[in-house]
Amino acid sequence: MALPVNALSDAPVTVITEWEMKWEENSLSTAIEAASDYQEESGWFPFKYGEPDPEKPADIHSAWLRFQLPDLTWTRPAILISKLTATDVDIFIDNQVVYESHRDYPFTKNEILLPLSPNESKKFIYIKLETERNWLGLKEQLVIGEHDELKQGYMKRDILDVILGASLIFISLSMLLGITVLNKSFMIGWNSLCVIILSLGLMIVTYSPFLHTNYPEIGLISYYLFDISSTLFMASIFIFFEKIFGKGPFGIISIFKRIQIIIALSNTILLLLGFFFDIFKEWQLLAGTLFFGLSIIVGNILLVGFLVFYCRKGNKDAIILTTGFGIFAVIGVAEVSLYFIKSSGYSLFLWKWGILFFIASLIIILARRVIHNYEQVVRYSQKLEIFNNELQRSEKMEIISQLAASVAHEVRNPLQVTRGFLQLLGEKTVNDKDKGFLNLAMNELDRASEIITDFLTFAKPQVDQITLLHIANELSQIEGMLVPLATMQGATFHVDLSPDLFIKGNSSKLKQALINIIKNSIEALGEDGEIRIHAYEELESKMVIIRIKDNGEGISEEDLKRLGEPYYSNKTKGTGLGLMVTFRIIEAMHGKIQFISKKGEGTEAIIYFPSGKNSINHSIAE
């Protein structure tokens, strides 16, 4: 039955929705014999578009289709035959072959645009179909109209698959060029993603009838490329999953990855051997198709399960991948299931639309990983810079300590002797001017002696006579010593101490270190100077923290980095040894110190010591 309809271009076309079909036991039968059987009504039965597919007898591999052409009133009439399932196709008009396609590989999809002649109006077309597969026949209505109009629709429909697949292939090859600039840690994930995209692109291009219909000379290569790319696809998926999420619960991702790799290698070897030996081609058709289908179904179920598992843990990568892969997996499982349920009569097409969501999620995840690793590299670089600075400082300290230890002992004794004689001379001198010179000389010798004392402390910072120190008591004594100095500078002192703060160390060394810091703060104060000392314990880290903050002139960022370096000081007569000694004492007591400062806004020294409360509790327990 022919129904007149209008195409999108408003050119009238005719759609044939009914035809007749006949199973053929004799694969060598001709169109004349088929026409004779039709006159005798031998084995022909009517079929209508949209009806369930007729069940093919198990021992039948050929069939005939028959329908009558309408009046061909078009200038260049043609008929579009879509979704014709068969390996070999022969089309007859007036017992003459007008089209034939014979494939030596089991690709059964056919899209045919057959030119007609106006003088073929009302004639019958006989189509002979042959295949070794489980289904053959026509699954789409026939469209008759102007050749050029039908060709446009025919080309647009199949060329979209080729464009989509070719775009994915181009993207994957472009990504492979980026391997040269990638860190080695990204190689496995990046390569597997490239193979995934490449496999999907090849599957889309080679599954489309476009190449097989328009370029039959490469049809065999296209068929094998589809099988190879489909087997590589699932293996690459699990390699990518393992790179992103690890081995999975009980190592299932790694185990199934190895299984997929074995299936992919085995199937590829069978495909290659099938070029030369038919027996391997048959094995591949049986085993390869079965294992491929099962690997998709089982693999997708496992991957969906893993995604649910990781999503429940709040893994952001899993949530992103679930969105893209979930759509693709559901479509893939549904279509492969329908393919087996309908005995290969189902034409896979929906899976192509899920691919774009899936690829987008993979790219987003890999991009997140690249960004995350880049941030880690930046953090590691910063830590490495700090470590290098500490190492350089430690090396300088070691050199200075060795020099200080050797020089201090040799210089101190002559200085003491010299001071003694100057003091004797001062007692005998009557001239006030001479006495002034001698006092100045002795003061300078005392200052030199103090510097040597600092040298010795720096050279040997070991803290002897370690006891449990009560921070409140220690700071109270320091406050008593330094408040008068602060008052002379017009500054105020504020002390805020938490009770029961204890550390292990040497009292005199701790006082020496803290006095050095506080004196520096006092000397940096201007008008309305203020020093705040706050001590407390941080329970999580179990550290006693002492913060000494002033509102003095502050330190520039460059100078801040140099604090504690040998011979570095902002003071006119400073040697930098005071802070060096302070650093060494704090380190010897297993503490650390850091400075926070801004020019013109003041400086804060933050000192960390391990809490000594555990020692108190241990003593009580004993």
C-alpha positions as CSV (number, residue, x, y, z in Angstrom):
1,M,0.0,0.0,0.0
2,A,1.4,3.4,-1.0
3,L,0.6,6.6,1.0
4,P,1.2,10.1,-0.4
5,V,3.0,12.4,2.1
6,N,5.0,15.6,1.9
7,A,8.7,15.9,2.6
8,L,10.3,18.7,4.5
9,S,11.1,20.4,1.2
10,D,7.4,20.2,0.3
11,A,8.2,17.9,-2.6
12,P,5.7,15.1,-2.7
13,V,7.0,11.6,-1.9
14,T,5.4,8.2,-1.6
15,V,5.9,5.9,1.4
16,I,5.4,2.2,1.0
17,T,4.4,0.6,4.4
18,E,3.5,-2.9,3.2
19,W,5.4,-5.6,1.3
20,E,5.5,-9.3,1.0
21,M,8.2,-11.7,2.3
22,K,9.2,-15.3,1.6
23,W,11.8,-17.5,3.3
24,E,14.0,-19.2,0.7
25,E,15.5,-22.6,1.3
26,N,17.4,-22.5,-2.0
27,S,20.0,-19.8,-1.8
28,L,20.6,-20.1,-5.5
29,S,17.1,-19.3,-6.6
30,T,16.5,-16.5,-9.1
31,A,14.1,-13.7,-9.4
32,I,12.2,-15.6,-12.1
33,E,11.7,-18.5,-9.7
34,A,10.6,-16.2,-7.0
35,A,8.0,-14.6,-9.3
36,S,6.8,-18.0,-10.3
37,D,6.4,-19.0,-6.6
38,Y,4.4,-15.8,-6.1
39,Q,2.0,-16.6,-8.8
40,E,1.5,-20.0,-7.2
41,E,1.3,-18.3,-3.8
42,S,4.0,-20.6,-2.5
43,G,5.4,-19.4,0.8
44,W,4.7,-15.7,0.5
45,F,3.2,-13.8,3.4
46,P,2.3,-10.1,3.9
47,F,4.3,-7.8,6.2
48,K,3.4,-4.4,7.4
49,Y,5.8,-1.8,8.8
50,G,5.6,-1.6,12.6
51,E,4.6,-5.3,13.1
52,P,6.8,-7.6,15.2
53,D,9.7,-9.1,13.3
54,P,8.9,-12.4,11.7
55,E,10.8,-15.3,13.2
56,K,13.4,-16.8,10.8
57,P,13.5,-20.6,10.7
58,A,16.7,-22.0,12.1
59,D,17.9,-23.6,8.8
60,I,17.0,-20.7,6.6
61,H,19.6,-18.1,5.5
62,S,17.8,-16.5,2.5
63,A,14.7,-14.5,2.0
64,W,12.8,-12.6,-0.7
65,L,11.0,-9.3,-0.4
66,R,8.4,-8.1,-3.0
67,F,6.5,-4.8,-3.5
68,Q,5.0,-2.9,-6.4
69,L,6.2,0.5,-7.4
70,P,3.6,3.4,-7.7
71,D,3.4,5.7,-10.7
72,L,6.9,7.3,-11.0
73,T,6.0,10.9,-11.8
74,W,9.3,12.5,-10.7
75,T,11.9,13.8,-13.0
76,R,14.6,11.6,-11.5
77,P,12.7,9.1,-9.3
78,A,14.5,7.0,-6.7
79,I,13.7,4.7,-3.8
80,L,15.3,4.9,-0.4
81,I,15.6,1.5,1.4
82,S,16.7,1.9,5.0
83,K,17.5,-0.6,7.7
84,L,17.7,-3.5,5.4
85,T,19.4,-6.3,7.3
86,A,21.4,-8.8,5.3
87,T,25.0,-9.6,4.4
88,D,24.3,-10.0,0.7
89,V,21.6,-8.0,-1.2
90,D,20.4,-8.4,-4.8
91,I,17.6,-6.2,-6.2
92,F,15.7,-7.2,-9.3
93,I,13.4,-5.3,-11.7
94,D,12.0,-7.3,-14.6
95,N,14.3,-10.1,-13.6
96,Q,17.3,-7.9,-14.2
97,V,19.8,-7.1,-11.4
98,V,19.7,-3.4,-10.7
99,Y,21.7,-3.5,-7.5
100,E,23.9,-6.0,-5.7
101,S,26.1,-6.0,-2.6
102,H,28.1,-9.0,-1.4
103,R,30.2,-8.9,1.8
104,D,32.7,-11.4,3.0
105,Y,32.3,-10.2,6.6
106,P,29.2,-10.3,8.8
107,F,28.1,-6.7,8.7
108,T,24.3,-6.7,8.0
109,K,23.3,-3.1,8.0
110,N,22.3,-1.6,4.6
111,E,21.2,1.8,3.5
112,I,20.4,1.9,-0.2
113,L,19.4,4.8,-2.5
114,L,18.3,3.2,-5.8
115,P,17.7,5.3,-8.9
116,L,14.6,4.4,-10.9
117,S,13.2,5.2,-14.3
118,P,9.7,6.6,-15.0
119,N,9.1,3.6,-17.3
120,E,9.4,1.3,-14.3
121,S,6.1,2.5,-12.9
122,K,3.8,-0.2,-11.5
123,K,6.5,-2.8,-11.8
124,F,7.4,-5.2,-9.0
125,I,10.8,-5.1,-7.2
126,Y,12.2,-8.3,-5.9
127,I,14.9,-8.1,-3.2
128,K,16.9,-11.2,-2.3
129,L,18.5,-11.2,1.1
130,E,21.2,-13.6,2.5
131,T,22.9,-13.8,5.8
132,E,24.4,-16.3,8.3
133,R,23.2,-14.2,11.2
134,N,20.0,-14.7,13.2
135,W,17.8,-12.1,11.5
136,L,17.3,-10.7,8.1
137,G,14.6,-8.5,6.6
138,L,13.4,-4.9,6.2
139,K,12.7,-2.8,9.4
140,E,11.9,0.6,7.8
141,Q,9.2,1.9,5.5
142,L,10.2,2.6,1.9
143,V,10.3,6.1,0.5
144,I,10.0,7.0,-3.2
145,G,10.6,10.5,-4.5
146,E,12.9,12.9,-6.3
147,H,16.5,11.5,-6.3
148,D,18.2,14.7,-5.2
149,E,15.8,15.3,-2.4
150,L,16.1,11.8,-1.1
151,K,19.9,11.9,-1.4
152,Q,20.1,15.0,0.8
153,G,18.3,13.3,3.6
154,Y,20.2,10.0,3.1
155,M,23.5,11.7,3.3
156,K,22.6,13.9,6.3
157,R,21.4,11.0,8.3
158,D,24.5,8.9,8.0
159,I,27.1,11.6,7.6
160,L,26.3,12.9,11.2
161,D,27.6,9.6,12.6
162,V,30.8,10.0,10.5
163,I,31.3,13.6,11.6
164,L,30.7,12.8,15.3
165,G,33.1,9.8,15.2
166,A,35.7,11.6,13.2
167,S,35.6,14.5,15.6
168,L,36.2,12.2,18.5
169,I,39.1,10.6,16.6
170,F,40.6,14.0,15.9
171,I,40.2,15.0,19.6
172,S,42.0,11.8,20.8
173,L,44.9,12.2,18.4
174,S,45.2,15.9,19.4
175,M,45.3,14.8,23.0
176,L,48.1,12.3,22.3
177,L,50.2,15.2,21.1
178,G,49.9,16.7,24.6
179,I,51.7,13.7,26.2
180,T,55.1,15.3,25.5
181,V,54.3,18.2,27.9
182,L,52.6,16.1,30.6
183,N,54.1,15.0,33.9
184,K,54.7,11.2,34.0
185,S,52.2,10.8,36.8
186,F,49.4,11.8,34.3
187,M,50.5,9.4,31.6
188,I,48.4,6.4,32.4
189,G,45.2,8.4,33.0
190,W,45.8,10.6,29.9
191,N,46.6,7.6,27.6
192,S,43.6,5.6,28.8
193,L,41.4,8.6,28.2
194,C,42.8,9.0,24.7
195,V,42.2,5.3,23.9
196,I,38.6,5.6,25.3
197,I,37.8,8.6,23.0
198,L,39.6,7.0,20.0
199,S,37.7,3.8,20.5
200,L,34.3,5.5,20.8
201,G,35.1,7.6,17.6
202,L,36.1,4.5,15.7
203,M,33.0,2.6,16.9
204,I,30.6,5.4,15.8
205,V,32.3,5.7,12.3
206,T,32.6,2.0,11.6
207,Y,29.1,1.0,12.9
208,S,27.5,3.5,10.5
209,P,26.4,2.0,7.1
210,F,27.9,5.0,5.4
211,L,31.3,3.6,4.9
212,H,30.1,0.1,4.0
213,T,27.6,1.4,1.5
214,N,29.6,4.2,-0.1
215,Y,33.1,2.7,0.2
216,P,32.7,-1.1,0.1
217,E,36.4,-1.6,-0.6
218,I,37.2,-0.7,3.0
219,G,34.2,-2.4,4.5
220,L,36.1,-5.3,5.8
221,I,38.7,-3.0,7.5
222,S,35.8,-1.0,9.0
223,Y,34.2,-4.1,10.4
224,Y,37.4,-5.3,12.1
225,L,38.1,-1.8,13.4
226,F,34.8,-1.7,15.1
227,D,35.5,-5.0,16.9
228,I,39.0,-4.0,17.9
229,S,38.0,-0.6,19.2
230,S,35.0,-2.1,21.1
231,T,37.3,-4.6,22.9
232,L,39.8,-1.9,23.7
233,F,37.1,0.4,25.0
234,M,36.1,-1.5,28.1
235,A,39.8,-2.3,29.0
236,S,40.6,1.4,28.8
237,I,37.6,2.3,30.9
238,F,38.9,0.1,33.8
239,I,42.4,1.3,33.4
240,F,41.1,4.9,33.8
241,F,38.9,3.9,36.8
242,E,41.8,2.3,38.5
243,K,44.0,5.4,38.0
244,I,41.3,7.7,39.4
245,F,39.8,5.6,42.2
246,G,42.4,3.0,42.9
247,K,42.0,-0.8,43.0
248,G,38.5,-0.7,44.4
249,P,36.9,-2.8,47.2
250,F,38.7,-6.1,47.5
251,G,40.8,-5.1,44.4
252,I,37.8,-5.8,42.1
253,I,38.6,-2.9,39.7
254,S,42.2,-4.2,39.2
255,I,41.0,-7.8,38.8
256,F,38.3,-6.9,36.2
257,K,40.8,-4.6,34.4
258,R,43.1,-7.6,33.9
259,I,40.2,-9.7,32.6
260,Q,39.3,-6.9,30.2
261,I,42.8,-6.7,28.9
262,I,43.0,-10.4,28.4
263,I,39.7,-10.4,26.5
264,A,40.8,-7.4,24.4
265,L,44.1,-9.0,23.5
266,S,42.5,-12.4,22.7
267,N,39.8,-10.9,20.6
268,T,42.3,-8.8,18.7
269,I,44.6,-11.8,18.0
270,L,41.6,-13.8,16.8
271,L,40.6,-10.9,14.5
272,L,44.0,-10.7,13.0
273,L,44.3,-14.4,12.5
274,G,40.8,-14.4,10.9
275,F,42.3,-12.5,7.9
276,F,44.3,-15.7,7.1
277,F,42.3,-18.6,8.5
278,D,38.5,-18.9,8.4
279,I,38.4,-21.1,11.5
280,F,39.7,-18.2,13.6
281,K,37.1,-15.9,12.0
282,E,34.4,-18.3,13.2
283,W,35.8,-18.5,16.7
284,Q,35.9,-14.7,16.9
285,L,32.3,-14.4,15.7
286,L,31.2,-16.9,18.4
287,A,33.4,-16.2,21.3
288,G,34.3,-12.5,20.6
289,T,30.7,-11.3,20.3
290,L,29.6,-13.3,23.4
291,F,32.5,-12.1,25.6
292,F,32.2,-8.5,24.3
293,G,28.5,-8.4,25.1
294,L,29.0,-10.0,28.5
295,S,31.9,-7.7,29.3
296,I,29.8,-4.6,28.6
297,I,26.9,-5.9,30.7
298,V,29.0,-7.1,33.7
299,G,31.5,-4.3,33.4
300,N,28.9,-1.6,33.4
301,I,27.1,-3.2,36.4
302,L,30.4,-3.3,38.3
303,L,31.3,0.3,37.4
304,V,27.9,1.6,38.3
305,G,28.2,-0.2,41.6
306,F,31.6,1.3,42.3
307,L,30.3,4.8,41.4
308,V,27.5,4.4,43.9
309,F,30.0,3.2,46.5
310,Y,32.3,6.2,46.0
311,C,29.4,8.6,45.7
312,R,28.1,7.6,49.2
313,K,31.6,8.4,50.5
314,G,31.2,11.9,49.0
315,N,33.9,11.5,46.3
316,K,33.4,14.5,43.9
317,D,35.1,12.7,41.0
318,A,32.6,9.8,41.4
319,I,29.7,12.2,41.5
320,I,30.8,13.9,38.3
321,L,31.5,10.6,36.6
322,T,28.2,9.1,37.7
323,T,26.4,11.9,35.9
324,G,28.0,11.2,32.6
325,F,28.7,7.5,32.8
326,G,25.3,6.7,34.4
327,I,23.5,8.0,31.3
328,F,25.9,6.1,29.0
329,A,25.9,2.9,31.0
330,V,22.1,2.6,31.2
331,I,21.7,3.1,27.5
332,G,24.5,0.7,26.8
333,V,23.1,-2.1,28.9
334,A,19.6,-1.6,27.6
335,E,20.7,-1.6,24.0
336,V,23.0,-4.6,24.3
337,S,20.3,-6.5,26.2
338,L,17.8,-5.7,23.4
339,Y,20.4,-6.8,20.8
340,F,20.6,-10.3,22.4
341,I,16.9,-10.5,23.2
342,K,16.0,-9.8,19.6
343,S,18.6,-12.2,18.3
344,S,20.8,-9.5,16.8
345,G,17.8,-7.8,15.1
346,Y,18.1,-4.7,17.1
347,S,20.0,-1.8,15.6
348,L,22.2,0.0,18.2
349,F,21.8,3.8,17.9
350,L,21.0,5.5,21.2
351,W,24.4,4.8,22.8
352,K,26.0,7.4,20.6
353,W,24.2,10.2,22.4
354,G,25.3,9.1,25.8
355,I,28.9,9.2,24.7
356,L,29.2,13.0,24.7
357,F,28.0,13.2,28.4
358,F,30.4,10.4,29.3
359,I,33.5,11.9,27.6
360,A,32.7,15.3,29.1
361,S,32.7,13.8,32.6
362,L,36.0,12.0,31.9
363,I,37.7,15.1,30.7
364,I,36.4,17.1,33.7
365,I,37.7,14.5,36.1
366,L,41.1,14.4,34.5
367,A,41.3,18.2,34.4
368,R,40.5,18.2,38.2
369,R,43.3,15.8,38.8
370,V,45.7,17.9,36.8
371,I,44.8,21.0,38.7
372,H,45.0,19.1,42.0
373,N,48.4,17.7,41.2
374,Y,49.5,21.2,40.0
375,E,48.4,22.7,43.4
376,Q,50.3,19.9,45.1
377,V,53.5,20.7,43.1
378,V,53.1,24.3,44.1
379,R,52.8,23.4,47.8
380,Y,55.7,21.0,47.6
381,S,57.8,23.7,45.9
382,Q,57.0,26.1,48.7
383,K,57.9,23.5,51.3
384,L,61.1,22.7,49.4
385,E,62.0,26.4,49.4
386,I,61.4,26.6,53.1
387,F,63.4,23.5,53.6
388,N,66.3,24.8,51.5
389,N,66.3,28.0,53.5
390,E,66.4,26.1,56.7
391,L,69.2,23.9,55.4
392,Q,71.2,26.9,54.4
393,R,70.6,28.5,57.7
394,S,71.6,25.3,59.5
395,E,74.8,25.1,57.5
396,K,75.6,28.7,58.3
397,M,74.9,28.1,62.0
398,E,77.2,25.1,62.0
399,I,80.1,27.0,60.4
400,I,79.5,29.9,62.8
401,S,79.3,27.7,65.9
402,Q,82.5,25.9,65.0
403,L,84.2,29.3,64.5
404,A,82.7,30.7,67.6
405,A,83.8,27.8,69.8
406,S,87.4,28.1,68.7
407,V,87.7,31.9,68.7
408,A,85.7,32.6,72.0
409,H,88.0,30.6,74.2
410,E,91.2,32.1,72.7
411,V,89.9,35.7,72.9
412,R,88.1,35.7,76.3
413,N,91.2,35.2,78.5
414,P,93.2,38.1,77.0
415,L,90.2,40.4,77.3
416,Q,89.9,39.6,81.0
417,V,93.6,40.2,81.6
418,T,93.5,43.5,79.7
419,R,90.4,44.6,81.7
420,G,92.1,43.8,84.9
421,F,95.2,46.0,84.1
422,L,92.9,48.8,82.9
423,Q,91.0,48.7,86.1
424,L,94.3,48.9,88.1
425,L,95.4,51.9,86.0
426,G,92.1,53.6,86.6
427,E,92.5,53.3,90.4
428,K,96.0,55.0,90.2
429,T,95.0,57.7,87.6
430,V,94.1,61.1,89.0
431,N,93.3,62.9,85.7
432,D,89.6,62.8,85.2
433,K,90.0,62.8,81.4
434,D,92.3,59.7,81.6
435,K,89.8,58.0,83.9
436,G,87.0,58.6,81.3
437,F,89.1,57.0,78.6
438,L,89.9,54.0,80.8
439,N,86.2,53.6,81.8
440,L,85.2,53.8,78.1
441,A,87.8,51.1,77.3
442,M,86.6,48.8,80.1
443,N,82.9,49.3,78.9
444,E,83.9,48.3,75.4
445,L,85.8,45.3,76.8
446,D,82.6,44.3,78.8
447,R,80.6,44.6,75.6
448,A,83.1,42.4,73.8
449,S,82.9,39.9,76.7
450,E,79.1,39.8,76.3
451,I,79.4,39.2,72.6
452,I,81.8,36.3,73.3
453,T,79.3,34.9,75.9
454,D,76.7,35.0,73.1
455,F,79.2,33.2,70.9
456,L,79.7,30.5,73.4
457,T,76.0,30.1,74.0
458,F,75.4,29.9,70.3
459,A,78.2,27.4,69.8
460,K,77.0,25.1,72.6
461,P,73.2,25.6,72.8
462,Q,72.7,22.3,74.7
463,V,70.3,22.9,77.5
464,D,71.6,21.4,80.8
465,Q,69.7,20.9,84.0
466,I,66.4,20.4,82.4
467,T,63.5,20.8,84.7
468,L,59.7,21.3,84.5
469,L,59.2,25.0,84.1
470,H,56.0,26.9,85.1
471,I,55.5,29.5,82.4
472,A,53.6,31.9,84.6
473,N,56.5,32.0,87.1
474,E,59.1,32.4,84.4
475,L,57.3,35.3,82.7
476,S,56.6,37.0,86.0
477,Q,60.3,37.1,86.8
478,I,61.0,38.4,83.3
479,E,58.3,41.0,83.6
480,G,59.9,42.2,86.9
481,M,63.2,42.7,85.1
482,L,62.0,44.4,82.0
483,V,59.1,46.6,83.1
484,P,61.5,49.3,84.3
485,L,63.2,49.3,80.9
486,A,59.9,49.6,79.2
487,T,58.8,52.4,81.5
488,M,61.9,54.3,80.7
489,Q,60.9,54.1,77.0
490,G,57.3,55.3,77.9
491,A,55.8,51.8,77.0
492,T,53.2,49.7,78.8
493,F,53.3,46.0,79.5
494,H,50.3,43.7,79.3
495,V,50.6,40.0,80.3
496,D,47.8,37.5,79.8
497,L,48.7,34.0,81.0
498,S,46.7,30.8,81.1
499,P,47.2,28.9,84.4
500,D,49.0,25.6,84.6
501,L,51.3,26.0,81.6
502,F,54.3,23.8,81.8
503,I,57.3,23.0,79.6
504,K,60.5,21.1,80.0
505,G,63.7,23.1,79.7
506,N,66.3,25.2,81.5
507,S,65.1,28.3,83.3
508,S,68.1,30.6,82.7
509,K,68.2,29.7,79.0
510,L,64.5,30.3,78.6
511,K,64.8,33.7,80.3
512,Q,67.8,34.5,78.1
513,A,65.8,33.8,74.9
514,L,62.6,35.6,76.0
515,I,64.5,38.6,77.3
516,N,66.3,38.9,73.9
517,I,63.0,39.0,72.1
518,I,61.2,41.4,74.5
519,K,64.2,43.8,74.6
520,N,64.2,43.9,70.8
521,S,60.4,44.8,71.0
522,I,61.1,47.5,73.6
523,E,63.8,49.1,71.5
524,A,61.5,49.1,68.5
525,L,58.8,51.0,70.2
526,G,57.9,54.7,69.6
527,E,55.4,56.9,71.4
528,D,52.5,55.1,73.1
529,G,54.4,51.9,72.8
530,E,52.8,48.7,74.0
531,I,53.9,45.2,74.5
532,R,51.5,42.3,74.9
533,I,52.5,38.8,76.1
534,H,49.9,36.1,75.8
535,A,50.6,32.4,76.8
536,Y,48.2,29.5,76.4
537,E,48.0,25.8,75.5
538,E,46.7,24.5,72.2
539,L,44.9,21.3,73.2
540,E,44.8,19.7,69.7
541,S,48.6,20.0,69.1
542,K,49.5,19.8,72.8
543,M,51.8,22.8,72.4
544,V,52.3,25.7,74.8
545,I,52.3,29.0,72.7
546,I,53.9,32.2,73.8
547,R,53.0,35.3,71.7
548,I,55.0,38.5,72.2
549,K,53.5,41.4,70.2
550,D,54.5,45.1,70.0
551,N,53.2,48.1,68.1
552,G,56.7,49.3,67.1
553,E,58.2,50.2,63.8
554,G,57.8,46.7,62.3
555,I,60.0,44.8,59.9
556,S,59.9,44.7,56.1
557,E,59.2,41.4,54.4
558,E,62.7,41.0,53.1
559,D,64.3,41.7,56.5
560,L,61.8,39.3,58.2
561,K,63.2,36.4,56.2
562,R,66.7,37.2,57.4
563,L,66.0,37.2,61.1
564,G,68.3,34.8,62.9
565,E,71.0,34.9,60.2
566,P,74.5,35.3,61.4
567,Y,75.6,39.0,61.8
568,Y,72.2,40.3,60.6
569,S,70.8,43.2,62.7
570,N,68.7,46.3,62.3
571,K,70.5,48.0,65.2
572,T,73.4,50.4,64.7
573,K,75.7,48.5,67.0
574,G,73.9,45.1,66.7
575,T,75.7,41.9,65.8
576,G,72.7,39.7,65.2
577,L,74.0,37.3,67.8
578,G,71.2,37.8,70.2
579,L,68.5,36.4,67.9
580,M,70.9,33.7,66.7
581,V,71.3,32.6,70.3
582,T,67.5,32.8,70.8
583,F,66.8,30.6,67.8
584,R,69.4,28.0,69.0
585,I,68.0,27.9,72.6
586,I,64.5,27.4,71.4
587,E,65.5,24.7,69.0
588,A,67.5,23.0,71.8
589,M,64.3,23.0,73.9
590,H,62.5,21.3,71.0
591,G,60.5,24.4,70.2
592,K,60.2,26.7,67.2
593,I,59.7,30.4,66.6
594,Q,58.2,32.4,63.9
595,F,57.8,36.2,63.3
596,I,54.9,38.1,61.8
597,S,55.4,41.7,61.0
598,K,54.4,44.6,58.8
599,K,56.3,47.8,58.4
600,G,54.9,50.5,60.6
601,E,52.4,48.2,62.4
602,G,54.6,46.2,64.8
603,T,55.9,42.7,65.1
604,E,54.7,39.5,66.7
605,A,57.0,36.7,67.8
606,I,55.2,33.3,68.2
607,I,57.0,30.6,70.2
608,Y,55.9,27.0,70.3
609,F,57.0,24.5,73.0
610,P,55.8,20.9,73.6
611,S,53.6,20.9,76.7
612,G,55.1,19.4,79.8
613,K,51.8,18.3,81.4
614,N,52.4,14.7,80.4
615,S,55.5,14.7,82.6
616,I,53.4,15.9,85.5
617,N,50.8,13.3,85.0
618,H,53.4,10.6,84.7
619,S,55.0,11.7,87.9
620,I,51.7,11.7,89.7
621,A,51.0,8.2,88.4
622,E,54.3,6.9,89.8
